[in-house]
Amino acid sequence: MYESSSMILPIFTLTLEPENPLRFMLPDFRSALTRQLAKFPASALPPGSAEHSIHRYPALQCKQVKGELMAIGICQGAGFLWQVTSGNSQLEAGDIPCTITSRDHEIRREVFGIDGRIHEYEFLTPWLALNQQYAKKFYDLSGKPARDAFMQDLLTRHLTTLARSLDYELPEPVTCTAKVKFLRERIDRENVIVFLGKFRTNLCIPDYLGIGQSVSQGYGTIRAIPGTGE
C-alpha cells in the first residue's frame, strides 16, 4: 500500500565556491540562475527529469547551508542543473562565476511521501514559520506548552502544504511531533521570529528540501537524522 503511495522526485545537488567571495551576492546569483531555468527549453532536459514538472514549489534552490553554498534542482530544476554543468567545472549565473566543488554523479531519484514509517529531521537553516497573522497568535499565547502545541500544528500544516505543492496526493493525513525553539533574526531590516529544532513525521522527505516561507532563499532547509526511521 505505502510503496505505491510514495512518489519519486528527480533531484540534483551541487556545492559551489564563488570565484570572488567578497563581490558575490547570493540573491543576484539565485535570480540569474532562476531566469536561466525559465528560458531553458523543456526539450533539452534529460529524460525523466521533466516528466513531473512542479510549479508551486521552487524547482531550483540556491542557499547557504552550514557555511556551504548549495544549488539544488528538483524535477525540471534537476534536469536543468545537470545539463548546464555536465562537463563543466564552473556554474555561471550573474556577474561572479562559481567553481563546482562537488556534485551528484547523476540525477538522483528520491522517495517522497507517506511510506508507513516515522522519519526524524532537523532544521539546518531557520524555519520561517510565522506570517503577520500567526506571529500575533504566537505572541498572544502564554506558556511554553501552548506555544509548542501551536508550532507543532503549524509545522503539520506546512508539511501538508509541501506535499500539495509537489502535486503529491496524500493517502492519509500528515502527522508530526516537533521540538523547536524560537530566535529572532534580522530579515529585510525587520526583526523576525524564526525556529530551529527537530521533528518527527510520517512524511518521507529528501534531504535539503525546504519547508515554510521563503524556501527559495534557503529558509526551512531540513535533513534526515541518520538511523531514526521507524
N, CA, C and O of each residue as an XYZ file, in Angstrom:
920
protein
N       0.824     -1.211      0.000
C       0.000      0.000      0.000
C       0.859      1.262      0.000
O       0.686      2.138     -0.848
N       1.804      1.352      0.976
C       2.568      2.577      1.119
C       3.570      2.759     -0.012
O       3.831      3.886     -0.432
N       4.139      1.651     -0.514
C       5.122      1.768     -1.585
C       4.508      2.447     -2.804
O       5.135      3.310     -3.418
N       3.291      2.062     -3.151
C       2.634      2.650     -4.311
C       2.136      4.061     -4.019
O       1.830      4.813     -4.945
N       2.052      4.433     -2.724
C       1.561      5.762     -2.357
C       2.644      6.827     -2.445
O       2.336      8.014     -2.548
N       3.913      6.418     -2.406
C       5.010      7.380     -2.486
C       5.233      7.801     -3.936
O       4.770      7.144     -4.868
N       5.946      8.904     -4.103
C       6.303      9.364     -5.444
C       7.816      9.502     -5.525
O       8.502      9.520     -4.503
N       8.329      9.599     -6.739
C       9.764      9.748     -6.955
C      10.048     11.164     -7.441
O       9.427     11.644     -8.389
N      10.996     11.828     -6.778
C      11.416     13.169     -7.174
C      12.828     13.112     -7.758
O      13.750     12.668     -7.073
N      13.020     13.550     -9.004
C      14.385     13.712     -9.515
C      15.058     14.888     -8.800
O      14.486     15.975     -8.714
N      16.269     14.670     -8.289
C      16.990     15.712     -7.543
C      18.454     15.702     -7.962
O      19.050     14.640     -8.139
N      19.025     16.884     -8.119
C      20.443     17.013     -8.453
C      21.024     18.130     -7.599
O      20.460     19.222     -7.522
N      22.161     17.850     -6.953
C      22.740     18.785     -5.982
C      24.196     19.094     -6.317
O      24.963     18.208     -6.691
N      24.559     20.359     -6.177
C      25.937     20.823     -6.343
C      26.357     21.597     -5.100
O      25.522     22.197     -4.423
N      27.653     21.582     -4.804
C      28.204     22.567     -3.874
C      29.146     23.462     -4.670
O      29.812     23.011     -5.602
N      29.189     24.723     -4.293
C      29.856     25.735     -5.110
C      30.755     26.631     -4.275
O      30.587     26.760     -3.062
N      31.715     27.249     -4.960
C      32.581     28.236     -4.316
C      32.731     29.429     -5.255
O      33.275     29.274     -6.348
N      32.266     30.606     -4.864
C      32.375     31.781     -5.742
C      33.835     32.129     -6.027
O      34.695     32.001     -5.156
N      34.103     32.571     -7.257
C      35.464     32.972     -7.618
C      35.895     34.214     -6.846
O      37.062     34.359     -6.484
N      34.944     35.101     -6.599
C      35.238     36.316     -5.838
C      34.226     36.434     -4.698
O      33.197     37.093     -4.849
N      34.511     35.800     -3.558
C      33.531     35.775     -2.455
C      33.134     37.158     -1.949
O      32.004     37.345     -1.498
N      34.046     38.134     -2.017
C      33.747     39.462     -1.485
C      32.714     40.194     -2.340
O      31.955     41.015     -1.824
N      32.678     39.906     -3.628
C      31.730     40.574     -4.524
C      30.499     39.718     -4.803
O      29.524     40.196     -5.383
N      30.544     38.470     -4.395
C      29.444     37.543     -4.704
C      28.194     37.908     -3.904
O      28.254     38.117     -2.692
N      27.067     37.980     -4.601
C      25.778     38.275     -3.964
C      24.838     37.111     -4.255
O      24.425     36.904     -5.396
N      24.505     36.354     -3.212
C      23.671     35.170     -3.404
C      22.315     35.503     -4.034
O      21.891     34.776     -4.933
N      21.607     36.569     -3.611
C      20.317     36.865     -4.259
C      20.443     37.096     -5.764
O      19.582     36.666     -6.532
N      21.530     37.784     -6.195
C      21.736     38.029     -7.628
C      22.015     36.723     -8.363
O      21.484     36.486     -9.447
N      22.846     35.885     -7.770
C      23.169     34.586     -8.369
C      21.913     33.733     -8.494
O      21.674     33.112     -9.529
N      21.116     33.709     -7.436
C      19.879     32.922     -7.427
C      18.910     33.410     -8.505
O      18.323     32.607     -9.232
N      18.750     34.721     -8.602
C      17.830     35.291     -9.587
C      18.282     34.992    -11.011
O      17.466     34.651    -11.867
N      19.586     35.120    -11.262
C      20.111     34.857    -12.602
C      19.920     33.395    -12.988
O      19.566     33.090    -14.127
N      20.154     32.500    -12.045
C      20.005     31.073    -12.329
C      18.536     30.719    -12.560
O      18.219     29.894    -13.416
N      17.650     31.342    -11.800
C      16.214     31.098    -11.979
C      15.742     31.584    -13.347
O      14.898     30.949    -13.978
N      16.289     32.714    -13.803
C      15.946     33.214    -15.142
C      16.434     32.256    -16.224
O      15.752     32.041    -17.226
N      17.618     31.684    -16.016
C      18.130     30.701    -16.973
C      17.206     29.490    -17.055
O      16.925     28.993    -18.146
N      16.736     29.018    -15.910
C      15.826     27.872    -15.891
C      14.534     28.199    -16.636
O      14.024     27.370    -17.389
N      14.005     29.406    -16.427
C      12.744     29.791    -17.070
C      12.866     29.799    -18.590
O      11.896     29.518    -19.293
N      14.063     30.120    -19.100
C      14.277     30.186    -20.551
C      14.753     28.858    -21.137
O      14.814     28.705    -22.357
N      15.089     27.904    -20.281
C      15.674     26.647    -20.750
C      14.590     25.799    -21.418
O      13.544     25.562    -20.813
N      14.815     25.339    -22.653
C      13.770     24.565    -23.347
C      13.553     23.196    -22.724
O      14.513     22.484    -22.428
N      12.305     22.829    -22.526
C      11.983     21.526    -21.933
C      12.530     20.384    -22.771
O      12.846     19.317    -22.243
N      12.644     20.603    -24.079
C      13.141     19.549    -24.972
C      14.610     19.235    -24.729
O      15.092     18.172    -25.121
N      15.339     20.174    -24.072
C      16.761     19.961    -23.803
C      17.012     19.269    -22.473
O      18.152     18.926    -22.160
N      15.960     19.060    -21.687
C      16.125     18.397    -20.391
C      16.357     16.907    -20.599
O      15.790     16.322    -21.522
N      17.183     16.277    -19.753
C      17.415     14.836    -19.883
C      16.149     14.042    -19.602
O      15.284     14.504    -18.858
N      16.026     12.851    -20.188
C      14.816     12.034    -19.995
C      14.542     11.769    -18.514
O      15.453     11.460    -17.747
N      13.285     11.894    -18.131
C      12.872     11.573    -16.762
C      12.861     12.741    -15.813
O      12.197     12.681    -14.778
N      13.592     13.830    -16.137
C      13.684     14.944    -15.185
C      12.506     15.899    -15.286
O      12.250     16.667    -14.359
N      11.791     15.859    -16.396
C      10.681     16.795    -16.572
C       9.344     16.086    -16.737
O       8.346     16.710    -17.099
N       9.323     14.771    -16.468
C       8.054     14.044    -16.565
C       7.040     14.608    -15.572
O       5.838     14.640    -15.839
N       7.548     15.049    -14.425
C       6.696     15.657    -13.400
C       7.242     17.048    -13.108
O       8.062     17.216    -12.206
N       6.796     18.038    -13.858
C       7.231     19.411    -13.624
C       6.442     19.998    -12.460
O       5.247     19.745    -12.312
N       7.127     20.782    -11.640
C       6.468     21.402    -10.491
C       6.388     22.910    -10.717
O       7.290     23.508    -11.304
N       5.300     23.517    -10.245
C       5.078     24.941    -10.475
C       4.691     25.686     -9.197
O       4.659     26.917     -9.192
N       4.398     24.961     -8.116
C       4.006     25.616     -6.858
C       5.084     25.488     -5.783
O       4.883     25.907     -4.643
N       6.219     24.913     -6.146
C       7.347     24.753     -5.228
C       8.598     25.079     -6.033
O       8.685     24.687     -7.197
N       9.580     25.789     -5.450
C      10.760     26.191     -6.221
C      11.533     24.985     -6.766
O      12.028     24.156     -6.002
N      11.627     24.900     -8.090
C      12.343     23.789     -8.726
C      13.848     23.967     -8.638
O      14.608     23.032     -8.889
N      14.275     25.173     -8.279
C      15.697     25.477     -8.157
C      15.908     26.266     -6.877
O      15.259     27.290     -6.662
N      16.816     25.795     -6.022
C      17.067     26.458     -4.745
C      18.569     26.639     -4.560
O      19.332     25.676     -4.638
N      18.988     27.875     -4.314
C      20.393     28.185     -4.041
C      20.465     28.745     -2.627
O      19.780     29.717     -2.307
N      21.287     28.141     -1.784
C      21.274     28.551     -0.381
C      22.585     28.218      0.318
O      23.337     27.340     -0.103
N      22.830     28.950      1.397
C      23.959     28.675      2.276
C      23.488     27.725      3.365
O      22.564     28.041      4.116
N      24.120     26.561      3.453
C      23.768     25.570      4.461
C      25.031     25.200      5.227
O      25.958     24.608      4.673
N      25.055     25.557      6.511
C      26.221     25.273      7.354
C      27.514     25.801      6.721
O      28.542     25.123      6.729
N      27.447     27.021      6.174
C      28.625     27.652      5.593
C      28.977     27.198      4.196
O      29.997     27.624      3.655
N      28.173     26.352      3.600
C      28.448     25.818      2.266
C      27.375     26.294      1.289
O      26.182     26.220      1.582
N      27.808     26.782      0.129
C      26.872     27.229     -0.901
C      26.390     26.024     -1.700
O      27.192     25.285     -2.270
N      25.080     25.834     -1.737
C      24.488     24.688     -2.419
C      23.496     25.160     -3.475
O      22.807     26.164     -3.299
N      23.441     24.413     -4.575
C      22.384     24.583     -5.576
C      21.686     23.239     -5.705
O      22.325     22.213     -5.937
N      20.372     23.257     -5.552
C      19.584     22.025     -5.567
C      18.494     22.162     -6.618
O      17.731     23.128     -6.612
N      18.427     21.196     -7.513
C      17.382     21.173     -8.522
C      16.411     20.044     -8.252
O      16.822     18.926     -7.939
N      15.128     20.329     -8.370
C      14.076     19.326     -8.167
C      13.258     19.240     -9.452
O      12.893     20.267    -10.025
N      12.969     18.023     -9.907
C      12.198     17.792    -11.140
C      12.869     18.507    -12.311
O      14.021     18.202    -12.620
N      12.192     19.445    -12.973
C      12.810     20.108    -14.121
C      14.059     20.885    -13.721
O      14.958     21.078    -14.540
N      14.124     21.335    -12.461
C      15.321     22.011    -11.971
C      16.513     21.076    -11.897
O      17.646     21.501    -12.122
N      16.275     19.801    -11.584
C      17.351     18.810    -11.546
C      17.921     18.594    -12.936
O      19.139     18.558    -13.116
N      17.035     18.450    -13.927
C      17.496     18.259    -15.298
C      18.267     19.451    -15.816
O      19.271     19.297    -16.512
N      17.795     20.654    -15.472
C      18.480     21.877    -15.891
C      19.880     21.950    -15.292
O      20.848     22.179    -16.018
N      20.002     21.759    -13.979
C      21.316     21.840    -13.329
C      22.275     20.798    -13.878
O      23.444     21.089    -14.129
N      21.777     19.583    -14.062
C      22.626     18.518    -14.606
C      23.113     18.890    -16.002
O      24.283     18.693    -16.331
N      22.225     19.420    -16.810
C      22.566     19.725    -18.204
C      23.571     20.860    -18.309
O      24.537     20.754    -19.064
N      23.363     21.950    -17.563
C      24.235     23.122    -17.718
C      25.594     22.927    -17.048
O      26.527     23.679    -17.332
N      25.725     21.942    -16.170
C      27.017     21.713    -15.509
C      27.729     20.472    -16.023
O      28.875     20.225    -15.647
N      27.079     19.686    -16.875
C      27.696     18.463    -17.390
C      28.961     18.806    -18.177
O      28.910     19.536    -19.167
N      30.086     18.271    -17.727
C      31.360     18.524    -18.392
C      31.981     19.865    -18.063
O      33.016     20.217    -18.629
N      31.372     20.624    -17.160
C      31.888     21.946    -16.798
C      32.410     21.951    -15.367
O      31.917     21.216    -14.511
N      33.401     22.780    -15.123
C      33.940     22.920    -13.767
C      33.373     24.139    -13.065
O      33.623     24.354    -11.879
N      32.597     24.949    -13.809
C      32.016     26.156    -13.236
C      30.528     26.242    -13.556
O      30.040     25.660    -14.525
N      29.832     26.985    -12.711
C      28.438     27.338    -12.959
C      28.376     28.858    -13.040
O      28.710     29.552    -12.081
N      27.948     29.367    -14.188
C      27.927     30.808    -14.400
C      26.498     31.328    -14.372
O      25.640     30.879    -15.132
N      26.263     32.273    -13.492
C      24.973     32.953    -13.395
C      25.233     34.290    -12.724
O      25.776     34.336    -11.620
N      24.851     35.373    -13.376
C      25.174     36.679    -12.826
C      26.604     37.063    -13.150
O      27.184     36.568    -14.117
N      27.176     37.951    -12.335
C      28.499     38.513    -12.629
C      29.654     37.662    -12.119
O      30.758     37.735    -12.658
N      29.418     36.860    -11.092
C      30.507     36.113    -10.457
C      30.309     34.616    -10.701
O      29.366     34.032    -10.167
N      31.177     33.980    -11.497
C      31.044     32.526    -11.682
C      31.430     31.778    -10.414
O      32.162     32.293     -9.569
N      30.928     30.562    -10.296
C      31.217     29.718     -9.138
C      31.877     28.422     -9.592
O      31.452     27.800    -10.565
N      32.915     28.029     -8.878
C      33.556     26.740     -9.126
C      32.733     25.641     -8.476
O      32.295     25.772     -7.334
N      32.526     24.557     -9.213
C      31.791     23.411     -8.670
C      32.756     22.581     -7.834
O      33.713     22.018     -8.366
N      32.514     22.501     -6.534
C      33.408     21.757     -5.643
C      32.963     20.313     -5.442
O      33.786     19.452     -5.133
N      31.680     20.040     -5.613
C      31.186     18.656     -5.589
C      29.848     18.618     -6.305
O      29.159     19.632     -6.416
N      29.493     17.445     -6.787
C      28.220     17.294     -7.493
C      27.774     15.844     -7.415
O      28.589     14.939     -7.237
N      26.473     15.633     -7.552
C      25.974     14.269     -7.681
C      26.489     13.683     -8.992
O      26.637     14.399     -9.982
N      26.762     12.385     -8.996
C      27.248     11.731    -10.215
C      26.167     11.676    -11.286
O      26.454     11.652    -12.483
N      24.932     11.656    -10.833
C      23.797     11.600    -11.754
C      22.575     12.175    -11.045
O      22.613     12.450     -9.846
N      21.507     12.350    -11.787
C      20.260     12.800    -11.168
C      19.733     11.687    -10.271
O      19.502     10.567    -10.726
N      19.544     12.005     -8.988
C      19.059     11.012     -8.036
C      17.542     10.900     -8.123
O      16.852     11.862     -8.460
N      17.046      9.738     -7.821
C      15.598      9.520     -7.770
C      15.239      9.256     -6.310
O      15.454      8.161     -5.790
N      14.689     10.280     -5.663
C      14.443     10.242     -4.225
C      12.959     10.009     -3.928
O      12.080     10.530     -4.614
N      12.711      9.218     -2.892
C      11.330      8.934     -2.484
C      10.775     10.113     -1.696
O      11.443     10.667     -0.823
N       9.549     10.483     -2.018
C       8.812     11.479     -1.245
C       7.415     10.932     -0.989
O       6.769     10.409     -1.896
N       6.952     11.055      0.257
C       5.574     10.659      0.539
C       5.444      9.846      1.812
O       6.404      9.670      2.562
N       4.256      9.363      2.033
C       3.960      8.547      3.212
C       4.269      7.094      2.881
O       3.681      6.509      1.971
N       5.207      6.522      3.640
C       5.708      5.179      3.324
C       5.523      4.189      4.473
O       6.121      3.113      4.466
N       4.699      4.544      5.458
C       4.448      3.631      6.569
C       5.485      3.683      7.671
O       5.446      2.866      8.591
N       6.423      4.636      7.597
C       7.464      4.774      8.615
C       7.413      6.176      9.217
O       6.809      7.091      8.657
N       8.061      6.320     10.370
C       8.217      7.627     11.004
C       9.653      8.084     10.772
O      10.597      7.332     11.013
N       9.812      9.306     10.309
C      11.128      9.853      9.983
C      11.403     11.069     10.864
O      10.501     11.846     11.178
N      12.662     11.215     11.253
C      13.046     12.363     12.084
C      13.980     13.274     11.296
O      14.892     12.811     10.610
N      13.736     14.574     11.407
C      14.507     15.566     10.657
C      14.961     16.685     11.581
O      14.403     16.896     12.658
N      15.988     17.393     11.130
C      16.443     18.599     11.819
C      16.452     19.760     10.831
O      16.682     19.574      9.636
N      16.201     20.954     11.345
C      16.314     22.153     10.524
C      17.779     22.574     10.467
O      18.398     22.828     11.500
N      18.328     22.647      9.257
C      19.701     23.112      9.071
C      19.764     24.626      8.936
O      20.777     25.246      9.257
N      18.680     25.211      8.462
C      18.560     26.672      8.384
C      17.251     27.068      9.064
O      16.338     26.247      9.158
N      17.142     28.292      9.532
C      15.940     28.686     10.284
C      14.650     28.482      9.492
O      14.570     28.766      8.297
N      13.658     27.985     10.200
C      12.316     27.794      9.641
C      11.545     29.096      9.803
O      11.288     29.545     10.920
N      11.181     29.695      8.676
C      10.417     30.940      8.677
C       8.940     30.561      8.672
O       8.345     30.347      7.616
N       8.363     30.482      9.858
C       7.052     29.850     10.023
C       5.900     30.834     10.128
O       4.777     30.516      9.735
N       6.162     32.027     10.655
C       5.070     32.910     11.065
C       4.869     34.072     10.102
O       5.769     34.889      9.909
N       3.699     34.141      9.504
C       3.323     35.372      8.821
C       2.789     36.342      9.878
O       2.807     36.038     11.071
N       2.326     37.483      9.443
C       1.893     38.507     10.409
C       0.751     38.006     11.301
O       0.725     38.270     12.503
N      -0.182     37.285     10.693
C      -1.333     36.776     11.446
C      -0.903     35.758     12.497
O      -1.322     35.834     13.652
N      -0.060     34.798     12.088
C       0.366     33.756     13.016
C       1.334     34.295     14.067
O       1.372     33.792     15.190
N       2.114     35.311     13.710
C       3.026     35.909     14.689
C       2.235     36.511     15.849
O       2.625     36.373     17.008
N       1.131     37.174     15.536
C       0.287     37.753     16.594
C      -0.288     36.653     17.485
O      -0.309     36.787     18.709
N      -0.757     35.559     16.862
C      -1.304     34.447     17.644
C      -0.241     33.850     18.555
O      -0.514     33.525     19.710
N       0.990     33.706     18.020
C       2.088     33.141     18.804
C       2.393     34.029     20.006
O       2.546     33.531     21.121
N       2.482     35.340     19.786
C       2.780     36.278     20.874
C       1.685     36.273     21.938
O       1.966     36.432     23.126
N       0.442     36.089     21.508
C      -0.682     36.149     22.446
C      -0.782     34.904     23.334
O      -1.435     34.936     24.378
N      -0.139     33.816     22.921
C      -0.194     32.586     23.721
C       0.692     32.732     24.953
O       1.788     33.287     24.875
N       0.217     32.236     26.080
C       1.016     32.307     27.305
C       1.459     30.909     27.699
O       0.651     29.982     27.764
N       2.740     30.768     27.958
C       3.263     29.484     28.418
C       3.839     28.650     27.288
O       3.347     28.667     26.160
N       4.899     27.917     27.623
C       5.595     27.098     26.631
C       4.721     25.987     26.056
O       4.751     25.789     24.841
N       3.937     25.242     26.857
C       3.116     24.161     26.279
C       2.167     24.646     25.186
O       2.011     23.986     24.160
N       1.538     25.795     25.404
C       0.599     26.320     24.404
C       1.333     26.716     23.130
O       0.851     26.464     22.025
N       2.497     27.333     23.285
C       3.271     27.733     22.107
C       3.814     26.511     21.369
O       3.823     26.482     20.139
N       4.265     25.504     22.117
C       4.769     24.279     21.479
C       3.670     23.595     20.674
O       3.908     23.152     19.550
N       2.475     23.507     21.238
C       1.352     22.874     20.537
C       0.977     23.669     19.288
O       0.658     23.093     18.248
N       1.019     24.992     19.400
C       0.700     25.854     18.257
C       1.694     25.637     17.121
O       1.298     25.522     15.962
N       2.982     25.579     17.450
C       4.004     25.417     16.417
C       3.977     24.010     15.820
O       4.256     23.837     14.633
N       3.648     23.017     16.624
C       3.532     21.655     16.095
C       2.390     21.566     15.082
O       2.520     20.923     14.040
N       1.289     22.207     15.396
C       0.159     22.235     14.468
C       0.522     22.992     13.190
O       0.144     22.586     12.091
N       1.255     24.087     13.342
C       1.645     24.876     12.179
C       2.629     24.105     11.298
O       2.538     24.163     10.072
N       3.566     23.387     11.913
C       4.511     22.585     11.134
C       3.781     21.485     10.369
O       4.122     21.194      9.223
N       2.782     20.875     10.994
C       1.979     19.866     10.298
C       1.316     20.474      9.065
O       1.260     19.844      8.009
N       0.821     21.686      9.204
C       0.207     22.371      8.057
C       1.237     22.654      6.969
O       0.954     22.489      5.782
N       2.429     23.079      7.373
C       3.468     23.380      6.390
C       3.917     22.115      5.657
O       4.197     22.160      4.460
N       3.985     20.998      6.364
C       4.334     19.728      5.717
C       3.247     19.312      4.727
O       3.545     18.811      3.643
N       2.005     19.519      5.101
C       0.892     19.217      4.195
C       0.955     20.105      2.961
O       0.719     19.644      1.845
N       1.273     21.380      3.163
C       1.415     22.311      2.039
C       2.561     21.892      1.128
O       2.444     21.977     -0.094
N       3.676     21.437      1.715
C       4.804     20.941      0.922
C       4.356     19.809      0.012
O       4.658     19.809     -1.181
N       3.635     18.845      0.573
C       3.164     17.707     -0.221
C       2.272     18.174     -1.365
O       2.419     17.716     -2.498
N       1.368     19.065     -1.076
C       0.444     19.544     -2.113
C       1.165     20.357     -3.177
O       0.812     20.288     -4.354
N       2.176     21.128     -2.774
C       2.901     21.946     -3.748
C       3.729     21.089     -4.701
O       4.087     21.535     -5.791
N       4.031     19.859     -4.288
C       4.736     18.905     -5.152
C       3.755     18.008     -5.906
O       4.157     17.035     -6.543
N       2.462     18.344     -5.826
C       1.393     17.592     -6.504
C       1.319     16.147     -6.022
O       1.008     15.232     -6.785
N       1.613     15.965     -4.732
C       1.534     14.629     -4.134
C       0.170     14.465     -3.480
O      -0.249     15.304     -2.683
N      -0.514     13.390     -3.816
C      -1.827     13.114     -3.245
C      -1.653     12.303     -1.966
O      -1.236     11.146     -2.014
N      -1.966     12.898     -0.841
C      -1.760     12.249      0.454
C      -2.748     11.101      0.645
O      -3.955     11.312      0.528
N      -2.261      9.878      0.941
C      -3.174      8.767      1.195
C      -3.787      8.821      2.586
O      -4.784      8.151      2.857
N      -3.197      9.614      3.463
C      -3.694      9.805      4.832
C      -3.132     11.122      5.341
O      -2.199     11.652      4.736
N      -3.660     11.673      6.426
C      -3.163     12.958      6.923
C      -1.703     12.890      7.376
O      -1.233     11.857      7.853
N      -1.012     13.990      7.218
C       0.347     14.119      7.733
C       0.291     14.217      9.255
O      -0.538     14.939      9.809
N       1.177     13.486      9.923
C       1.313     13.596     11.377
C       2.690     14.163     11.702
O       3.635     14.009     10.927
N       2.791     14.812     12.843
C       4.051     15.466     13.183
C       4.139     15.700     14.683
O       3.163     16.107     15.313
N       5.305     15.441     15.250
C       5.637     15.889     16.601
C       6.914     16.716     16.487
O       7.851     16.321     15.794
N       6.951     17.840     17.153
C       8.054     18.775     16.949
C       8.649     19.236     18.264
O       7.964     19.329     19.282
N       9.941     19.523     18.217
C      10.640     20.130     19.345
C      11.485     21.264     18.765
O      12.624     21.059     18.345
N      10.902     22.460     18.753
C      11.585     23.602     18.146
C      11.693     24.742     19.154
O      10.901     24.843     20.090
N      12.674     25.581     18.945
C      12.851     26.770     19.785
C      12.917     27.994     18.875
O      13.363     27.912     17.731
N      12.468     29.118     19.401
C      12.452     30.310     18.557
C      13.631     31.221     18.865
O      14.162     31.233     19.975
N      14.022     31.978     17.858
C      15.033     33.004     17.997
C      14.680     34.144     17.047
O      13.877     33.981     16.128
N      15.287     35.283     17.285
C      15.000     36.444     16.438
C      16.131     36.644     15.443
O      17.311     36.539     15.776
N      15.732     36.937     14.209
C      16.708     37.141     13.141
C      16.327     38.393     12.356
O      15.148     38.695     12.171
N      17.343     39.107     11.902
C      17.116     40.320     11.111
C      16.941     39.927      9.647
O      17.870     39.411      9.027
N      15.745     40.172      9.090
C      15.452     39.845      7.700
C      14.835     41.076      7.051
O      13.818     41.592      7.514
N      15.462     41.540      5.975
C      14.957     42.720      5.259
C      14.686     43.879      6.215
O      13.648     44.537      6.139
N      15.639     44.115      7.117
C      15.606     45.244      8.054
C      14.500     45.132      9.098
O      14.136     46.121      9.734
N      13.977     43.946      9.269
C      12.962     43.730     10.295
C      13.392     42.588     11.218
O      14.054     41.644     10.787
N      13.007     42.687     12.486
C      13.242     41.591     13.418
C      12.127     40.564     13.261
O      10.949     40.877     13.437
N      12.508     39.348     12.931
C      11.539     38.296     12.633
C      11.829     37.088     13.516
O      12.989     36.757     13.764
N      10.766     36.429     13.990
C      10.935     35.192     14.751
C      11.104     34.028     13.781
O      10.298     33.845     12.869
N      12.160     33.245     13.988
C      12.380     32.019     13.218
C      12.574     30.873     14.209
O      12.677     31.095     15.415
N      12.622     29.650     13.688
C      12.671     28.481     14.559
C      13.731     27.493     14.083
O      13.969     27.339     12.886
N      14.356     26.831     15.045
C      15.276     25.726     14.788
C      14.871     24.565     15.677
O      14.181     24.753     16.679
N      15.305     23.356     15.309
C      14.984     22.196     16.129
C      14.794     20.952     15.295
O      15.326     20.834     14.191
N      14.017     20.014     15.847
C      13.811     18.713     15.219
C      12.319     18.399     15.170
O      11.516     18.977     15.902
N      11.975     17.465     14.286
C      10.587     16.997     14.249
C      10.534     15.584     13.688
O      11.432     15.138     12.975
N       9.455     14.897     14.033
C       9.195     13.545     13.542
C       7.879     13.564     12.768
O       6.910     14.198     13.184
N       7.860     12.861     11.641
C       6.673     12.880     10.795
C       6.557     11.571     10.020
O       7.532     10.839      9.852
N       5.349     11.296      9.556
C       5.137     10.121      8.711
C       5.411     10.418      7.241
O       5.166      9.572      6.381
N       5.920     11.615      6.948
C       6.215     12.012      5.575
C       7.705     11.846      5.299
O       8.538     12.414      6.006
N       8.039     11.074      4.280
C       9.432     10.887      3.869
C       9.825     12.043      2.950
O       9.193     12.258      1.916
N      10.871     12.787      3.327
C      11.267     13.997      2.602
C      12.753     13.901      2.254
O      13.561     13.615      3.137
N      13.137     14.130      1.008
C      14.562     14.130      0.653
C      15.327     15.229      1.393
O      14.779     16.289      1.696
N      16.590     14.958      1.674
C      17.447     15.937      2.349
C      17.543     17.236      1.553
O      17.518     17.242      0.322
N      17.654     18.329      2.295
C      17.918     19.680      1.800
C      16.728     20.348      1.116
O      16.873     21.439      0.566
N      15.558     19.715      1.139
C      14.365     20.435      0.719
C      13.993     21.432      1.816
O      14.381     21.266      2.972
N      13.248     22.455      1.447
C      12.865     23.482      2.403
C      11.384     23.444      2.722
O      10.569     23.021      1.902
N      11.042     23.890      3.928
C       9.662     23.910      4.417
C       9.340     25.324      4.891
O      10.192     25.998      5.471
N       8.113     25.770      4.644
C       7.670     27.058      5.155
C       7.808     28.176      4.148
O       7.743     27.949      2.940
N       8.000     29.391      4.649
C       8.102     30.569      3.791
C       9.536     30.763      3.302
O      10.492     30.335      3.949
N       9.665     31.422      2.140
C      10.970     31.811      1.571
C      11.913     30.626      1.407
O      13.108     30.720      1.688
N      11.356     29.516      0.948
C      12.146     28.301      0.718
C      13.247     28.549     -0.309
O      14.371     28.078     -0.139
N      12.931     29.284     -1.371
C      13.916     29.522     -2.427
C      15.103     30.327     -1.917
O      16.180     30.281     -2.511
N      14.921     31.068     -0.822
C      16.002     31.853     -0.229
C      16.786     31.064      0.816
O      17.708     31.591      1.437
N      16.415     29.797      1.007
C      17.194     28.935      1.881
C      16.605     28.675      3.244
O      17.181     27.913      4.021
N      15.470     29.283      3.565
C      14.879     29.068      4.886
C      14.195     27.694      4.967
O      13.684     27.170      3.977
N      14.207     27.139      6.172
C      13.497     25.885      6.423
C      14.117     24.654      5.805
O      13.421     23.667      5.566
N      15.427     24.689      5.536
C      16.100     23.528      4.942
C      16.232     22.420      5.976
O      16.655     22.661      7.106
N      15.867     21.199      5.579
C      15.876     20.086      6.534
C      16.792     18.957      6.066
O      17.145     18.861      4.891
N      17.161     18.110      7.019
C      17.949     16.911      6.720
C      17.526     15.810      7.675
O      17.274     16.059      8.854
N      17.450     14.581      7.154
C      17.090     13.441      7.997
C      18.186     13.174      9.021
O      19.372     13.319      8.727
N      17.781     12.787     10.215
C      18.730     12.381     11.253
C      18.987     10.890     11.057
O      18.059     10.091     11.178
N      20.230     10.496     10.757
C      20.507      9.098     10.403
C      20.079      8.119     11.489
O      20.229      8.380     12.682
N      19.545      6.991     11.047
C      19.213      5.901     11.951
C      17.980      6.101     12.778
O      17.797      5.425     13.790
N      17.103      7.042     12.364
C      15.921      7.311     13.185
C      14.626      6.860     12.533
O      13.568      6.955     13.155
N      14.672      6.371     11.297
C      13.448      5.919     10.641
C      12.894      4.682     11.310
O      13.637      3.753     11.628
N      11.597      4.667     11.524
C      10.966      3.523     12.195
C       9.963      2.864     11.267
O       9.324      1.882     11.645
